[in-house]
Amino acid sequence: MTKSAARNENLYALTPAQSAAFGTILLTGATGRLGAPTLERLVNLGLKVRVVTPDQPRDLPGVEWVKMDFLENLDFEGTMDGVTHVVHLGAELWRTEIMDRINGTATDALVVAAEKAGVRTFLYTSSICVYGSSRRRRVTEETPLMPAVGAQRSDYMEKDFLIEYGCSKLLGEVAIRKHAARCRYVVLRPTEITWEKDILKPATWSKGTRIWRGNRHAHQVYYKDVVNTLVFFLLRSVEPGKETPRIDYYNLSNDDAPDSRFIDFMRQAWKATGDERFRAPFAAPLWLEYIKDHVKWKVWNHCYPLGLTFVDPAKLYATGYRHEHGLTQARLAALQWLKENPDSPISPSSMPQRMT
């Protein structure tokens, strides 16, 4: 067992006192990419989980399923009996026409129900997108956010669906600030939650794209570490003497990992495999990337595109949490998968459009 694994050993088993402090955990998004491993971890900890989703989750011990589609019904009051903690992962990732409903309005209704029921702790996964395109390269929890309504490309130099996604996740944060009174809230702002196949995606890029994107931060955080973060804050919420603010925000990032740029991984992959799809003769300097993105999006005010920023996880680490796996191990796992599946297409794992 490595030192980092030993440091997080307590995330895999509960003490009797911790077990007694939990009632039912209400989990949304349990059938999504992140929700499925989160549900499995909670069950392995021996916790009672109530899943609120339109699709049936895995048949696991201690799991109660409440069938609920956020497009049709947002009455959460009937789901709150015995609930002490909420883990809200449910989100719409792609369809802009329903993002405000799924990510904003549904979160508002869930927060209201949690407040009324006297839920102890509410964990909400927001997104790094809420910062838009920052005016400074170092992004902390105090960095100004983009507008929740009416954001323009000058606020976030990205595709329309990402602008809308960022705004809709910010609406969820607004709902928490609006209603917070009895519950305590932990708002996590993850960078790109990443699986092994996602790490291999530079193999699907053209050589020109590999050159242009090479010096960018990958902004990847391994999904296993995201699950660990959720468990860490659940356990922290029942520890005596760990009283937290009414609302607390954390960048869930691994930008501090060594060699976190795309070019670093492509060189590692090229050396390990000799696969021409990872070959990049050089990477464009960041100042040229800065100019290219401003010209591409026709934005003339000073701001940094995502990839040119450093999303600082210092506040998260100040709680005592550390990533057990980290980007380095995640990349090794991705290359191992490629070695074991040399003929498999390299593309990101399929992602459901909705994770409610």
C-alpha positions in Angstrom: 0.0 0.0 0.0 1.4 3.4 -1.0 1.7 6.3 1.4 -1.2 8.1 -0.4 -3.4 5.0 -0.2 -2.6 4.6 3.5 -3.5 8.3 4.0 -7.0 7.7 2.6 -7.7 4.3 4.1 -10.4 5.7 6.4 -12.4 6.5 3.3 -13.2 2.8 2.8 -14.6 1.9 6.2 -16.7 3.6 8.8 -16.3 3.5 12.5 -19.3 2.6 14.6 -19.8 6.2 15.6 -19.7 7.4 12.0 -22.2 4.7 10.9 -24.6 5.8 13.7 -24.4 9.4 12.6 -25.9 8.7 9.1 -29.5 8.2 8.3 -30.5 7.8 4.7 -28.4 9.4 2.0 -30.4 10.8 -0.9 -28.4 10.4 -4.2 -29.3 11.9 -7.6 -27.5 11.0 -10.8 -26.9 7.5 -9.5 -27.1 5.9 -13.0 -24.6 8.3 -14.6 -20.9 7.9 -15.1 -20.0 9.4 -11.8 -23.1 8.4 -9.9 -22.7 4.7 -10.5 -19.3 4.3 -8.8 -20.4 6.8 -6.1 -23.5 4.6 -5.4 -21.3 1.5 -5.2 -18.9 3.1 -2.7 -21.7 4.3 -0.5 -23.2 0.8 -0.4 -19.8 -0.7 0.3 -19.5 1.6 3.3 -22.8 0.1 4.6 -24.8 3.3 4.2 -28.5 3.4 3.4 -29.1 5.1 0.1 -32.2 6.5 -1.6 -31.7 6.9 -5.3 -33.8 9.5 -7.1 -33.6 8.8 -10.9 -35.9 8.2 -13.9 -34.0 4.9 -14.6 -33.5 2.0 -12.3 -30.1 1.8 -10.6 -28.1 -1.3 -9.9 -29.7 -3.8 -7.6 -27.5 -3.3 -4.5 -28.2 -3.9 -0.8 -29.5 -1.0 1.1 -30.6 0.9 -2.0 -34.1 2.3 -2.3 -35.2 3.6 -5.7 -37.6 6.5 -6.1 -38.5 6.8 -9.8 -38.5 10.5 -10.7 -37.9 12.4 -13.9 -36.9 16.0 -13.3 -38.6 17.1 -16.5 -42.0 15.9 -15.2 -41.8 16.2 -11.4 -39.8 18.3 -8.9 -41.7 17.4 -5.8 -38.9 16.2 -3.5 -40.8 16.5 -0.2 -41.9 12.8 -0.4 -38.3 11.7 -0.8 -36.9 13.3 2.3 -38.2 10.9 5.1 -35.2 10.0 7.2 -32.7 11.8 5.0 -29.6 13.2 6.8 -27.4 13.9 3.7 -28.0 14.8 0.1 -25.4 14.1 -2.7 -26.7 15.9 -5.7 -24.9 14.7 -8.9 -27.9 14.8 -11.3 -27.2 17.1 -14.3 -27.9 17.6 -17.9 -24.7 17.7 -19.9 -25.5 18.3 -23.5 -29.1 19.4 -24.3 -29.2 23.2 -23.8 -33.0 23.4 -24.0 -33.4 21.5 -20.7 -30.3 22.6 -18.8 -32.0 25.3 -16.8 -34.7 22.9 -15.8 -32.5 20.0 -14.8 -29.5 21.8 -13.5 -31.1 25.0 -12.1 -34.8 24.6 -11.3 -34.5 21.0 -10.0 -31.6 22.0 -7.7 -33.7 24.9 -6.4 -36.6 22.5 -5.6 -34.2 20.0 -4.0 -32.6 22.6 -1.8 -36.0 23.9 -0.6 -37.1 20.3 0.3 -33.8 19.6 2.1 -34.1 22.8 4.1 -37.7 22.0 5.1 -36.7 18.4 6.1 -33.7 19.6 8.2 -31.1 17.7 6.2 -27.7 17.9 7.9 -25.4 18.2 4.8 -25.9 18.8 1.1 -23.1 18.1 -1.4 -23.5 19.7 -4.8 -21.3 19.1 -7.8 -21.1 22.3 -9.7 -18.5 22.8 -12.4 -15.3 24.7 -13.2 -17.3 26.2 -16.0 -19.0 28.7 -13.6 -15.8 30.8 -13.7 -16.0 31.2 -17.5 -12.8 32.7 -19.0 -10.9 34.1 -16.0 -9.1 37.5 -16.1 -6.3 35.9 -14.2 -4.4 32.6 -14.9 -4.7 31.3 -11.3 -8.3 30.4 -10.5 -9.3 30.2 -6.9 -12.6 30.0 -5.1 -12.6 33.8 -4.9 -12.2 34.3 -8.7 -15.2 36.2 -10.1 -17.9 34.0 -11.6 -19.5 34.6 -15.0 -23.2 35.8 -15.1 -25.8 33.2 -14.3 -28.1 34.8 -16.8 -27.2 36.4 -20.1 -23.6 35.2 -20.3 -21.8 36.0 -23.6 -18.8 34.6 -25.3 -16.8 37.4 -23.9 -17.6 35.9 -20.5 -16.6 32.3 -21.6 -14.7 31.6 -24.8 -16.3 28.3 -25.5 -19.1 26.6 -27.5 -22.6 27.6 -26.8 -23.5 24.4 -24.9 -20.7 24.9 -22.5 -21.7 28.5 -21.8 -25.2 27.4 -21.2 -24.0 24.5 -19.0 -21.9 26.8 -16.9 -24.8 29.2 -16.4 -27.2 26.4 -15.5 -24.8 24.9 -12.9 -24.3 28.4 -11.5 -28.1 28.7 -11.1 -27.8 25.7 -8.8 -25.3 27.6 -6.7 -27.6 30.6 -6.7 -30.4 28.4 -5.4 -28.2 27.3 -2.5 -27.2 30.8 -1.6 -30.9 31.9 -1.8 -32.3 29.2 0.5 -29.5 28.1 2.8 -30.6 28.4 6.4 -30.6 25.1 8.3 -28.5 22.8 6.1 -24.7 23.0 5.5 -23.6 22.9 1.9 -20.4 21.8 0.2 -20.2 23.0 -3.3 -17.6 21.2 -5.4 -16.4 22.7 -8.6 -14.6 19.9 -10.5 -12.5 20.3 -13.6 -12.9 17.6 -16.3 -13.9 14.4 -14.5 -11.9 11.8 -16.3 -11.9 8.1 -17.1 -9.1 6.1 -18.7 -10.5 6.4 -22.3 -10.9 10.1 -21.8 -7.2 10.4 -21.1 -6.4 8.7 -24.4 -8.4 11.2 -26.4 -5.4 13.0 -27.9 -5.0 9.9 -30.1 -8.2 11.0 -31.9 -6.9 14.5 -32.7 -5.2 15.5 -35.9 -1.5 16.3 -35.7 -2.4 20.0 -36.0 -4.7 19.8 -33.0 -2.1 18.0 -31.0 0.4 20.8 -31.7 -2.1 23.6 -30.9 -3.4 22.0 -27.7 -0.2 20.5 -26.5 0.8 23.2 -23.9 -2.7 23.5 -22.4 -3.4 22.1 -18.9 -5.5 19.0 -19.4 -7.6 20.0 -16.3 -8.3 16.4 -15.7 -9.2 14.9 -12.3 -9.6 11.1 -12.0 -13.1 9.9 -11.3 -11.9 7.7 -8.5 -10.5 10.8 -6.7 -13.8 12.6 -7.3 -15.7 9.7 -5.5 -13.1 9.9 -2.7 -13.7 13.6 -2.4 -17.5 13.1 -2.0 -16.9 10.4 0.7 -14.4 12.6 2.4 -16.9 15.5 2.9 -19.6 13.1 3.9 -17.4 11.7 6.7 -16.2 15.1 7.6 -19.8 16.3 8.1 -20.2 13.8 11.1 -16.9 14.4 12.7 -17.0 16.2 16.1 -15.3 19.6 16.0 -15.4 19.8 12.2 -18.1 22.5 12.1 -18.1 24.1 8.6 -19.5 27.4 7.2 -23.1 27.4 6.0 -21.9 27.2 2.5 -18.3 26.3 1.4 -16.8 26.1 -2.1 -13.9 24.0 -3.3 -12.1 23.7 -6.6 -11.9 19.9 -7.2 -8.8 20.0 -9.3 -5.6 18.1 -9.9 -3.9 20.9 -11.9 -1.0 20.6 -9.4 -0.1 17.2 -10.7 3.4 17.0 -12.3 3.4 17.1 -16.2 -0.3 18.0 -16.4 -0.2 19.3 -19.9 -1.5 17.4 -22.9 2.0 17.4 -24.5 3.4 15.7 -21.3 1.0 12.8 -21.7 1.4 12.5 -25.4 5.2 12.2 -25.0 4.6 9.6 -22.2 2.2 7.6 -24.4 4.5 7.9 -27.5 7.5 6.6 -25.5 5.4 3.7 -24.0 3.6 2.6 -27.1 5.3 4.1 -30.2 1.7 4.8 -31.4 1.8 7.5 -34.1 -1.5 8.8 -33.0 0.2 10.3 -29.9 3.1 11.9 -31.8 3.5 15.7 -31.5 6.7 17.1 -32.8 6.2 20.3 -30.8 3.6 22.3 -29.0 2.4 25.8 -29.8 3.5 28.4 -27.2 0.7 29.5 -24.9 0.9 33.2 -26.0 0.0 32.0 -29.6 -2.9 29.9 -28.2 -4.1 33.0 -26.3 -4.2 35.0 -29.6 -5.7 32.2 -31.6 -8.6 31.7 -29.2 -9.4 35.4 -29.1 -9.4 35.6 -32.9 -11.5 32.4 -33.1 -14.2 33.6 -30.8 -13.9 37.3 -31.7 -13.3 38.3 -28.1 -11.2 41.4 -27.6 -11.2 41.8 -23.9 -8.4 40.3 -21.8 -9.3 36.9 -20.4 -7.8 33.4 -20.5 -9.3 30.4 -22.3 -9.7 27.3 -20.2 -6.5 25.3 -20.6 -4.3 28.4 -20.1 -5.4 28.7 -16.5 -4.3 26.9 -13.3 -7.3 25.8 -11.2 -5.9 26.0 -7.7 -6.9 23.1 -5.3 -5.1 24.6 -2.3 -8.4 25.2 -0.4 -9.4 21.6 -0.9 -6.0 20.4 0.3 -6.2 22.7 3.4 -9.0 20.4 4.7 -6.5 17.5 4.9 -7.8 15.8 1.8 -5.3 14.5 -0.8 -6.0 12.6 -4.1 -5.2 9.0 -3.6 -4.7 8.1 -7.2 -3.9 11.4 -9.0 -3.4 12.2 -12.6 -0.1 10.3 -12.8 -1.7 7.0 -11.8 -4.7 7.7 -14.0 -2.5 8.1 -17.0 -0.7 4.8 -16.2 -4.0 3.1 -15.9 -5.1 4.5 -19.3 -1.9 3.2 -21.0 -2.4 -0.2 -19.4 -5.9 -0.3 -20.8 -4.5 0.6 -24.2 -1.9 -2.2 -23.9 -4.6 -4.7 -23.0 -7.0 -3.5 -25.8 -4.7 -2.6 -28.7 -7.4 -3.0 -31.3 -10.1 -1.2 -29.5 -11.2 2.2 -30.8 -9.9 5.1 -28.7 -12.7 7.4 -27.9 -14.1 8.8 -24.7 -16.5 6.4 -22.9 -20.1 6.9 -23.8 -21.8 9.5 -21.6 -25.5 9.7 -20.9 -27.1 13.0 -21.9 -28.9 13.1 -18.6 -27.6 12.0 -15.2 -30.7 12.4 -13.1 
